[in-house]
Amino acid sequence: MSLLPYLVSGVAGWLTYEQMRGQQIHHDEHDLYEPIKTIAEARDYRVWKQFPLPRTSAGVGAPKQIDFVLGANDASEFLVLEVKFKRTMKEMAGAIYKDALKIRDVDADTINEVATARRRRFPTCQSAQSIKHAVLFVWHEGAVLGHLKKEKRPIQKQMVKLFKYMLADPGAASGDEIRKAFAGDVPVRSVSRSWGHIRFAATHTHKRYWVAALPKTDEWEDID
């Protein structure tokens, strides 16, 4: 099984634990790094945080970085992962589509080139088919809905589809029902599909955290 569903479920479980012990406020995405690292290592993946992309010929300053590149020790799968955290009443830094653009073209040559240049012990990537790309993001209740208008169309469609599928009847799901679902007023179900994953952190005392992941789809090629 791919690592990504484990990360979504595991981060939701960790947030549940944090809420139950009274630590429900997380300041930024870096709070999620340690549980991601721990879960990946437990699944026998090698973890590379702040993976540096090769500098372009015109590049100046520090090279761009990807939050995580995770490589299975048997080289069966590599996951190129960006992480985002949307705080209630706060603007989310950047946009998901920008992260999609940053990671979508990272290939085996890039991973191997950087590992060699940095003399990093990391599994050698042999095939493009073994690489998955995704953006994992976390928010409170329906805080992400207001952000949708800032996303490019392919990401908007992917997110709305994911939100509809967490309801009992995706085909009849409306925006109002989605808002009610995020508020905990209607039943929801977890979603784990090739085009998206979503879970919520269960609690009776605080607003729900939601954890979702958008894997790369063919439509990402239309993002510019």
Secondary structure as GFF3:
##gff-version 3
##sequence-region A 1 224
A	DSSP	alpha_helix	3	20	.	.	.	ID=ss1
A	DSSP	three_ten_helix	29	32	.	.	.	ID=ss2
A	DSSP	alpha_helix	33	42	.	.	.	ID=ss3
A	DSSP	beta_strand	45	52	.	.	.	ID=ss4
A	DSSP	beta_strand	65	72	.	.	.	ID=ss5
A	DSSP	beta_strand	78	86	.	.	.	ID=ss6
A	DSSP	alpha_helix	96	103	.	.	.	ID=ss7
A	DSSP	alpha_helix	108	117	.	.	.	ID=ss8
A	DSSP	three_ten_helix	128	130	.	.	.	ID=ss9
A	DSSP	beta_strand	131	140	.	.	.	ID=ss10
A	DSSP	three_ten_helix	145	150	.	.	.	ID=ss11
A	DSSP	alpha_helix	153	165	.	.	.	ID=ss12
A	DSSP	three_ten_helix	170	172	.	.	.	ID=ss13
A	DSSP	alpha_helix	175	183	.	.	.	ID=ss14
A	DSSP	beta_strand	191	193	.	.	.	ID=ss15
A	DSSP	beta_strand	196	201	.	.	.	ID=ss16
A	DSSP	beta_strand	209	215	.	.	.	ID=ss17
A	DSSP	three_ten_helix	218	222	.	.	.	ID=ss18
###
